[in-house]
Amino acid sequence: MSKPGITIDASNEASAQQELAGSLAGKSIPRQVVILAIWPLLEQLLGFLVGMTDSVLAGRLGEGAQRVAVLDALALCGYLTWLMMILQGAAATGGLAMISRATGAKDSALANRSLGQALLLGCAAGAIAGGGLYFGIDGLVQLFALSPAAAESAKSYINVVAISAPFSGILFAGNAALRGSGDTRTPFAVMTVVNLVNIGVSWLLVFGPDPYGGMGIAGIAWGTTIAWVIGAVILFVVLLLRRTGLRLELIALRPDADVMRRIIRIGVPSAVEIFGMWAINAFVVRIISGLPAEGALGAHFIAIRCESLSFLPGFALGAASATLAGQYLGMGDRERAKQAVKTCWFGGVGLMTLIGMIFLLAPEAMVNLIAPGSEIHLRLAAPIVFLCGMTQPFLATNVILKTTYRGTGDTKAVMMYSYSSMFLLRLGGCYFVAEFLQLGLWWLWVVMSCDLLCQSIVFSRRFFTGRWMDARV
């Protein structure tokens, strides 16, 4: 329940005198964007370094067929851990939307209750997802037709990472809640510790001296698991000790049916949408693993890892856009909500396009960083990295606008439009290209690029219609 006389739904009537609270008060929208985006940007940079470190480690675990098997396994594990995070993301998305609207409406009691319920839901979602992966890994590696060597590596990784799922659920939900309240610095500080622990422990367990080193891909998994557990504990303690702004009260961890229902109502469509995206991409991965070209799945993974460099400004500006839009809509100011999103969107397109120039100019160097001296991966992945450079404006539009719409509660529309495009273009197109035209990995990426273009057009149009601002939270 919100305070009497205050609603967290968007309204057309906003007082021109109203301002956001805290560090955003009295700032221009571009300045607010910088304040909110700078810490997520640095956080994304650390996350990129962790992912790249894991890839570099995996690319140096053996030579020839052994390296192909490890990279194929890590590619599948990337998709499986994405599946694990879908339920966690539902709690995080619902919590962010609730808390950003409540913060804009200056309803601190509702914001704090929403934090407790988001943490509960994040932990529960992580336990369910992690358990599903742990007990289902044997069937999953068979489904994706991995080689015996790659299958064993994938099992070693997932059996360890699944243990950390409840902790990562708490971590993701808590960080999203803080961002929704306008605090992006604390999540950055927590994730700095998480990522540094991840890098350090992974290196130690893979290449360190006895008795620590030599664990192979399981060492990479233990680095991730230990880091997530430590991060969850740190974040929980920080939220308990806070005395201002969004803070955790132990009584807020008692199940609250009303708040929990509202978080689920927002988060479930997002989870369904992302699960559909996962299923469609998993189908594409299955197609790739069945291609006759050796190392195709590993090359696909390398291209994704290289492309993730461009996600840094996209996710940071998407987080800033979702927070500002939610808070302005919470106070009923639709015009400034729209202006904030436009600032983040156009800035993100520019920055990601600049990063795309790296993909256009040095694709071979990026591939060699992960798999040095591997002619198989260089031949397959370098042309795809070049293609990624050409699609950055479309990717930026999708990342920023879809993140914004989810954060403002417009999750059903994102689900519907994403499904339509991905089902028809990505899934149908990739199947047709691989099965009927008998074309290779690069052509599958061309199809996926067409899907990006289509979605960017649809979500751009929705922005200008303003319908995304009508979602109820």
VMD Tcl script that draws the C-alpha trace (Angstrom):
set ca {
  {0.00 0.00 0.00}
  {1.27 3.45 -0.80}
  {0.87 6.53 1.35}
  {-2.56 8.19 1.37}
  {-2.95 10.50 -1.56}
  {0.08 9.10 -3.38}
  {-0.06 6.72 -6.33}
  {2.84 5.01 -8.01}
  {1.02 4.92 -11.34}
  {1.92 7.39 -14.07}
  {-0.10 10.58 -14.24}
  {-0.27 13.35 -16.77}
  {-0.44 16.02 -14.07}
  {2.94 16.67 -12.52}
  {3.95 19.68 -10.56}
  {6.66 21.65 -12.25}
  {8.23 22.18 -8.83}
  {8.74 18.51 -8.07}
  {12.30 17.22 -8.17}
  {13.93 13.86 -7.65}
  {15.48 13.18 -4.28}
  {19.05 12.57 -3.14}
  {22.00 13.09 -5.48}
  {19.64 13.63 -8.43}
  {17.86 16.62 -6.88}
  {18.10 19.84 -8.90}
  {20.26 18.32 -11.65}
  {19.61 18.52 -15.37}
  {18.57 15.30 -17.07}
  {21.96 14.81 -18.81}
  {23.65 15.29 -15.46}
  {21.28 12.81 -13.83}
  {22.07 10.30 -16.56}
  {25.80 10.65 -15.91}
  {25.34 10.24 -12.15}
  {23.28 7.09 -12.59}
  {25.22 5.57 -15.50}
  {28.84 6.08 -14.45}
  {28.86 3.41 -11.72}
  {26.95 0.77 -13.73}
  {29.35 1.49 -16.61}
  {32.36 0.78 -14.41}
  {30.52 -2.26 -13.01}
  {29.86 -3.54 -16.54}
  {33.53 -2.99 -17.39}
  {34.55 -5.19 -14.47}
  {31.99 -7.79 -15.51}
  {33.40 -7.76 -19.02}
  {36.91 -8.27 -17.67}
  {35.70 -11.23 -15.60}
  {33.97 -12.83 -18.58}
  {36.98 -12.20 -20.76}
  {39.28 -13.63 -18.08}
  {37.18 -16.81 -17.92}
  {37.34 -17.06 -21.72}
  {41.10 -16.45 -21.83}
  {41.62 -19.11 -19.15}
  {39.45 -21.59 -21.04}
  {41.21 -20.82 -24.31}
  {44.50 -21.84 -22.74}
  {43.35 -25.15 -21.26}
  {45.07 -27.44 -23.72}
  {45.56 -27.37 -27.48}
  {43.78 -28.69 -30.54}
  {40.82 -30.96 -29.84}
  {41.08 -30.40 -26.08}
  {40.79 -26.62 -26.48}
  {37.85 -27.04 -28.88}
  {36.08 -29.21 -26.28}
  {36.63 -26.74 -23.43}
  {35.43 -23.74 -25.44}
  {32.40 -25.68 -26.66}
  {31.60 -26.59 -23.05}
  {31.98 -23.00 -21.84}
  {29.71 -21.83 -24.66}
  {26.93 -24.16 -23.50}
  {27.52 -23.26 -19.85}
  {27.05 -19.61 -20.72}
  {23.57 -20.37 -22.01}
  {22.74 -22.62 -19.07}
  {23.76 -20.02 -16.47}
  {21.66 -17.50 -18.42}
  {18.75 -19.90 -17.91}
  {19.54 -19.98 -14.18}
  {19.36 -16.20 -14.02}
  {15.98 -15.86 -15.73}
  {13.94 -16.50 -12.57}
  {16.32 -14.35 -10.56}
  {15.87 -11.59 -13.13}
  {12.10 -11.68 -12.62}
  {12.53 -10.75 -8.95}
  {15.12 -8.11 -9.83}
  {12.96 -6.52 -12.55}
  {9.84 -6.45 -10.40}
  {11.73 -5.03 -7.44}
  {13.38 -2.32 -9.54}
  {10.04 -1.20 -11.02}
  {8.32 -1.11 -7.61}
  {11.15 0.69 -5.86}
  {11.77 3.29 -8.59}
  {8.07 4.25 -8.63}
  {7.88 4.30 -4.82}
  {11.04 6.42 -4.64}
  {9.61 8.90 -7.14}
  {6.42 9.04 -5.08}
  {8.54 9.49 -1.90}
  {6.99 6.40 -0.30}
  {10.00 5.04 1.59}
  {7.96 2.49 3.54}
  {6.75 0.81 0.36}
  {10.27 0.92 -1.11}
  {11.76 -0.79 1.95}
  {9.05 -3.47 2.01}
  {9.60 -4.08 -1.69}
  {13.32 -4.56 -1.04}
  {12.69 -7.32 1.49}
  {10.24 -9.13 -0.78}
  {12.56 -8.83 -3.79}
  {15.39 -10.43 -1.80}
  {13.12 -13.28 -0.72}
  {11.95 -13.88 -4.26}
  {15.48 -13.64 -5.65}
  {16.77 -16.27 -3.20}
  {13.86 -18.61 -3.87}
  {14.15 -18.22 -7.62}
  {17.86 -18.96 -7.45}
  {17.31 -22.12 -5.41}
  {14.72 -23.42 -7.89}
  {16.83 -22.59 -10.95}
  {20.08 -23.89 -9.49}
  {18.45 -27.14 -8.41}
  {16.95 -27.60 -11.85}
  {20.33 -27.21 -13.54}
  {22.14 -29.42 -11.04}
  {19.76 -32.32 -11.47}
  {19.12 -31.76 -15.17}
  {22.66 -31.28 -16.49}
  {22.99 -34.83 -17.82}
  {19.94 -34.47 -20.03}
  {20.95 -30.97 -21.16}
  {24.38 -31.98 -22.46}
  {22.73 -34.81 -24.40}
  {20.12 -32.42 -25.80}
  {22.83 -30.13 -27.18}
  {24.83 -33.04 -28.62}
  {28.18 -32.11 -27.10}
  {31.17 -34.34 -27.66}
  {32.02 -36.62 -24.68}
  {34.97 -34.43 -23.69}
  {32.93 -31.20 -23.91}
  {30.04 -32.82 -22.01}
  {32.29 -33.76 -19.07}
  {33.68 -30.23 -18.90}
  {30.17 -28.74 -18.97}
  {29.04 -31.01 -16.13}
  {32.06 -30.05 -14.03}
  {31.24 -26.36 -14.46}
  {27.46 -26.47 -13.88}
  {27.63 -28.80 -10.86}
  {29.68 -26.14 -9.06}
  {27.95 -22.96 -10.25}
  {24.48 -24.31 -9.42}
  {25.44 -24.22 -5.72}
  {25.72 -20.44 -5.83}
  {22.29 -19.76 -7.40}
  {20.42 -18.68 -4.20}
  {23.25 -16.25 -3.40}
  {23.39 -14.80 -6.89}
  {19.60 -14.37 -6.71}
  {19.98 -12.23 -3.58}
  {22.81 -10.30 -5.20}
  {20.94 -9.48 -8.41}
  {17.71 -8.54 -6.63}
  {19.50 -6.33 -4.10}
  {21.58 -4.53 -6.71}
  {18.53 -3.90 -8.91}
  {16.62 -2.54 -5.92}
  {19.42 -0.10 -5.09}
  {19.57 1.09 -8.70}
  {15.82 1.63 -8.68}
  {16.23 3.90 -5.65}
  {18.88 5.92 -7.49}
  {21.92 4.42 -5.71}
  {24.22 2.99 -8.37}
  {27.43 3.46 -6.39}
  {26.78 0.74 -3.80}
  {26.10 -1.99 -6.41}
  {29.32 -0.94 -8.14}
  {31.31 -1.26 -4.92}
  {29.84 -4.69 -4.16}
  {30.37 -5.95 -7.70}
  {33.94 -4.67 -7.66}
  {34.66 -7.05 -4.79}
  {32.74 -9.85 -6.53}
  {34.61 -9.48 -9.79}
  {38.05 -9.12 -8.23}
  {37.45 -12.26 -6.15}
  {36.21 -14.06 -9.25}
  {39.31 -13.19 -11.28}
  {41.76 -13.91 -8.48}
  {40.28 -17.22 -7.35}
  {39.77 -18.48 -10.90}
  {43.39 -17.78 -11.84}
  {44.59 -19.41 -8.62}
  {42.52 -22.57 -9.08}
  {43.40 -22.98 -12.76}
  {47.06 -21.93 -13.01}
  {48.13 -21.54 -9.37}
  {50.68 -23.69 -7.52}
  {49.84 -26.94 -5.76}
  {47.65 -27.71 -3.93}
  {45.37 -25.01 -5.38}
  {45.92 -25.02 -9.13}
  {45.20 -27.51 -11.87}
  {41.42 -27.69 -11.45}
  {40.68 -26.82 -15.08}
  {37.19 -25.59 -15.95}
  {35.95 -26.52 -12.45}
  {38.42 -23.95 -11.11}
  {36.75 -21.25 -13.23}
  {33.37 -22.34 -11.82}
  {34.57 -22.25 -8.21}
  {35.92 -18.72 -8.76}
  {32.46 -17.62 -9.87}
  {30.68 -19.43 -7.04}
  {32.90 -18.12 -4.24}
  {32.62 -14.58 -5.60}
  {28.80 -14.67 -5.73}
  {28.53 -16.02 -2.18}
  {30.84 -13.32 -0.84}
  {28.99 -10.62 -2.79}
  {25.58 -11.71 -1.48}
  {26.80 -11.67 2.13}
  {28.38 -8.21 1.72}
  {25.28 -6.75 0.09}
  {22.95 -8.19 2.73}
  {25.04 -6.70 5.55}
  {25.28 -3.32 3.79}
  {21.51 -3.15 3.34}
  {20.97 -4.00 7.02}
  {23.41 -1.34 8.25}
  {22.16 1.53 6.06}
  {20.45 4.33 7.99}
  {19.33 6.52 5.09}
  {17.72 5.86 1.72}
  {16.70 2.35 0.79}
  {17.48 -0.03 3.65}
  {16.62 -3.52 4.81}
  {14.58 -4.11 7.95}
  {14.37 -7.70 9.14}
  {10.60 -7.45 9.44}
  {10.49 -6.73 5.69}
  {11.73 -10.30 5.10}
  {8.44 -11.63 6.39}
  {6.34 -12.63 3.35}
  {4.04 -9.77 2.32}
  {1.41 -11.14 -0.05}
  {0.40 -7.78 -1.54}
  {3.90 -6.51 -2.32}
  {5.09 -9.92 -3.45}
  {2.13 -10.22 -5.79}
  {2.91 -6.85 -7.38}
  {6.57 -7.74 -7.87}
  {5.59 -11.07 -9.43}
  {3.00 -9.38 -11.66}
  {5.74 -7.20 -13.12}
  {8.52 -9.77 -13.10}
  {6.77 -12.83 -14.48}
  {6.12 -11.39 -17.98}
  {9.78 -10.36 -18.09}
  {10.84 -13.87 -17.02}
  {8.55 -15.45 -19.60}
  {9.94 -13.12 -22.27}
  {13.56 -13.83 -21.37}
  {12.89 -17.56 -21.09}
  {11.43 -17.46 -24.58}
  {14.53 -15.62 -25.76}
  {16.65 -18.25 -24.05}
  {14.70 -21.11 -25.63}
  {14.98 -19.59 -29.09}
  {18.69 -18.92 -28.66}
  {19.15 -22.41 -27.22}
  {17.52 -23.79 -30.36}
  {20.02 -21.77 -32.41}
  {22.86 -23.13 -30.25}
  {21.61 -26.64 -30.95}
  {21.68 -25.88 -34.67}
  {25.24 -24.53 -34.35}
  {26.44 -27.56 -32.36}
  {25.19 -29.74 -35.22}
  {27.03 -27.85 -37.96}
  {29.68 -29.93 -39.73}
  {32.37 -27.31 -39.09}
  {34.61 -28.27 -36.16}
  {34.68 -25.66 -33.39}
  {31.55 -23.80 -34.58}
  {30.01 -23.61 -31.10}
  {33.24 -22.34 -29.57}
  {33.58 -19.74 -32.34}
  {30.00 -18.62 -31.66}
  {30.90 -18.19 -27.98}
  {34.06 -16.24 -28.82}
  {32.09 -13.84 -31.05}
  {29.55 -13.27 -28.26}
  {32.32 -12.65 -25.75}
  {33.95 -10.10 -28.05}
  {30.62 -8.40 -28.74}
  {29.96 -8.11 -25.00}
  {32.48 -5.25 -24.92}
  {29.85 -3.09 -26.59}
  {27.26 -3.98 -23.94}
  {29.11 -1.85 -21.36}
  {27.53 1.54 -22.18}
  {24.30 -0.11 -23.32}
  {23.48 -1.79 -20.02}
  {24.73 1.18 -17.98}
  {22.55 3.65 -19.87}
  {19.67 1.18 -19.87}
  {19.85 1.00 -16.07}
  {19.96 4.81 -15.84}
  {17.06 5.12 -18.25}
  {14.90 2.63 -16.35}
  {15.61 4.34 -13.02}
  {14.93 7.88 -14.25}
  {11.85 6.91 -16.23}
  {10.42 5.00 -13.27}
  {11.05 7.82 -10.81}
  {9.66 10.53 -13.08}
  {6.59 8.43 -13.80}
  {6.26 7.86 -10.05}
  {5.93 11.61 -9.57}
  {3.63 11.87 -12.62}
  {6.03 13.71 -14.96}
  {5.67 11.93 -18.31}
  {7.52 14.57 -20.30}
  {10.73 14.37 -18.30}
  {10.47 10.56 -18.25}
  {10.44 10.59 -22.05}
  {13.28 13.11 -22.22}
  {15.44 11.01 -19.89}
  {14.94 7.88 -21.99}
  {15.72 9.74 -25.20}
  {18.95 11.09 -23.71}
  {20.08 7.60 -22.70}
  {18.98 6.02 -25.98}
  {20.72 8.45 -28.32}
  {23.85 8.53 -26.16}
  {23.98 4.74 -26.10}
  {23.66 4.44 -29.86}
  {26.58 6.84 -30.30}
  {28.85 5.14 -27.77}
  {28.13 1.59 -28.92}
  {28.67 2.57 -32.54}
  {32.10 3.91 -31.61}
  {32.96 0.65 -29.86}
  {31.76 -1.17 -32.96}
  {34.60 0.44 -34.86}
  {36.98 -1.82 -32.91}
  {35.13 -4.85 -34.25}
  {35.40 -3.51 -37.77}
  {39.09 -2.66 -37.57}
  {40.56 -5.49 -35.48}
  {38.37 -8.62 -35.45}
  {41.32 -11.01 -35.78}
  {43.14 -9.46 -32.82}
  {40.09 -9.88 -30.59}
  {39.68 -13.54 -31.51}
  {43.38 -14.23 -30.95}
  {43.13 -12.73 -27.47}
  {40.79 -15.57 -26.43}
  {42.09 -18.44 -28.57}
  {45.66 -17.58 -29.59}
  {46.97 -19.51 -32.56}
  {43.70 -21.37 -33.20}
  {43.15 -21.22 -36.96}
  {39.76 -22.92 -36.62}
  {38.35 -20.25 -34.33}
  {40.02 -17.38 -36.18}
  {38.51 -18.46 -39.50}
  {35.00 -18.86 -38.09}
  {34.77 -16.09 -35.48}
  {36.61 -13.12 -37.02}
  {34.02 -12.46 -39.80}
  {31.25 -12.60 -37.18}
  {33.02 -10.05 -34.98}
  {33.24 -7.78 -38.03}
  {29.49 -8.21 -38.57}
  {28.87 -7.25 -34.93}
  {30.50 -3.92 -35.63}
  {27.91 -3.16 -38.28}
  {24.88 -3.95 -36.09}
  {25.72 -1.83 -33.04}
  {23.01 0.85 -33.54}
  {20.31 -1.84 -33.60}
  {21.77 -3.64 -30.58}
  {21.99 -0.36 -28.63}
  {18.35 0.45 -29.35}
  {17.20 -2.97 -28.18}
  {19.30 -3.05 -25.01}
  {18.38 0.43 -23.81}
  {14.71 0.57 -24.74}
  {13.85 -2.97 -23.60}
  {15.65 -2.40 -20.29}
  {13.72 0.83 -19.88}
  {10.35 -0.73 -20.63}
  {10.97 -3.60 -18.22}
  {12.03 -1.16 -15.51}
  {8.84 0.90 -15.92}
  {6.61 -2.18 -15.79}
  {5.86 -2.45 -19.53}
  {6.99 -6.07 -19.52}
  {4.04 -7.62 -21.36}
  {4.62 -5.52 -24.48}
  {8.35 -6.34 -24.47}
  {7.49 -10.02 -24.20}
  {4.97 -9.94 -27.05}
  {7.10 -8.00 -29.54}
  {10.33 -9.85 -28.71}
  {8.63 -13.22 -29.12}
  {7.09 -12.30 -32.45}
  {10.35 -11.16 -34.02}
  {12.58 -13.84 -32.55}
  {10.22 -16.69 -33.30}
  {9.70 -15.73 -36.94}
  {13.13 -14.38 -37.84}
  {15.69 -15.84 -35.46}
  {14.28 -19.31 -34.92}
  {12.60 -19.83 -38.29}
  {15.32 -18.08 -40.27}
  {18.21 -19.95 -38.65}
  {16.49 -23.30 -39.13}
  {15.83 -22.53 -42.80}
  {19.38 -21.31 -43.44}
  {21.04 -24.29 -41.72}
  {18.72 -27.14 -42.68}
  {17.53 -26.20 -46.17}
  {20.23 -23.88 -47.54}
  {23.05 -25.77 -45.75}
  {24.86 -22.52 -44.95}
  {27.32 -22.01 -42.11}
  {27.78 -20.04 -38.90}
  {28.27 -16.61 -40.49}
  {24.90 -16.81 -42.25}
  {23.17 -17.70 -39.00}
  {24.55 -14.48 -37.53}
  {23.24 -12.57 -40.56}
  {19.76 -13.89 -39.75}
  {20.12 -12.87 -36.10}
  {21.24 -9.41 -37.20}
  {18.02 -9.06 -39.23}
  {16.11 -9.92 -36.05}
  {17.95 -7.14 -34.20}
  {17.01 -4.66 -36.93}
  {13.34 -5.67 -36.81}
  {13.12 -5.39 -33.02}
  {14.86 -2.02 -32.98}
  {12.23 -0.65 -35.37}
  {9.34 -2.00 -33.28}
  {10.64 -0.72 -29.94}
  {11.60 2.66 -31.39}
  {8.04 3.08 -32.62}
  {6.67 2.17 -29.18}
  {8.83 4.85 -27.60}
  {7.40 7.60 -29.79}
  {3.80 6.46 -29.22}
  {4.34 6.81 -25.46}
  {2.37 3.66 -24.64}
  {5.18 2.30 -22.50}
  {4.37 5.02 -19.94}
  {0.86 3.68 -19.35}
  {1.94 0.45 -17.62}
  {0.50 -0.07 -14.13}
  {2.89 -1.07 -11.34}
}
mol new
graphics top color blue
foreach p $ca { graphics top sphere $p radius 0.5 }
foreach p [lrange $ca 0 end-1] q [lrange $ca 1 end] { graphics top cylinder $p $q radius 0.2 }
display resetview
